[in-house]
Amino acid sequence: MGVSQATIRKWASRGKITRYGSTQRAEYDLDELYALADATTGRGQRSTGP
């Protein structure tokens, strides 16, 4: 997605994305992550695989 794991954790702590899972395992909604990453990096594209 073009952003680091630390950035994703920061977004979650700031309330920009929703964090799911337990206290030892963080899980995030991919659609939320892609939307925020696209808006932040200006890429506007997502890799969907082969």
C-alpha positions as CSV (number, residue, x, y, z in Angstrom):
1,M,0.0,0.0,0.0
2,G,3.0,2.3,0.2
3,V,2.8,3.0,3.9
4,S,4.7,1.4,6.8
5,Q,3.2,-0.7,9.6
6,A,3.9,2.1,12.0
7,T,1.8,4.5,9.9
8,I,-1.1,2.1,10.0
9,R,-0.8,1.9,13.8
10,K,-0.7,5.7,14.0
11,W,-3.9,5.9,11.9
12,A,-5.6,3.5,14.2
13,S,-4.5,5.4,17.4
14,R,-5.7,8.7,15.8
15,G,-9.1,7.2,14.9
16,K,-8.6,7.4,11.1
17,I,-9.2,3.7,10.8
18,T,-10.9,1.0,12.9
19,R,-8.8,-1.5,14.8
20,Y,-10.3,-5.0,15.3
21,G,-8.9,-8.1,17.0
22,S,-7.5,-8.8,20.4
23,T,-5.0,-6.8,22.4
24,Q,-2.2,-9.0,21.0
25,R,-3.3,-9.1,17.4
26,A,-4.4,-6.1,15.4
27,E,-6.7,-6.5,12.4
28,Y,-7.9,-3.8,10.1
29,D,-10.5,-3.5,7.3
30,L,-8.6,-3.6,4.0
31,D,-11.1,-1.3,2.3
32,E,-10.6,1.3,5.0
33,L,-6.8,1.0,4.6
34,Y,-6.8,1.2,0.9
35,A,-9.1,4.3,0.9
36,L,-6.9,6.1,3.4
37,A,-3.7,5.1,1.8
38,D,-5.0,6.2,-1.6
39,A,-6.1,9.6,-0.2
40,T,-2.8,10.0,1.7
41,T,-0.4,8.9,-1.0
42,G,-2.4,10.1,-4.0
43,R,-1.9,6.7,-5.7
44,G,-5.6,6.1,-6.5
45,Q,-4.9,2.5,-7.4
46,R,-4.8,-0.8,-5.6
47,S,-3.0,-3.9,-6.5
48,T,-5.4,-6.8,-6.8
49,G,-2.9,-9.5,-7.7
50,P,-2.3,-11.4,-10.9
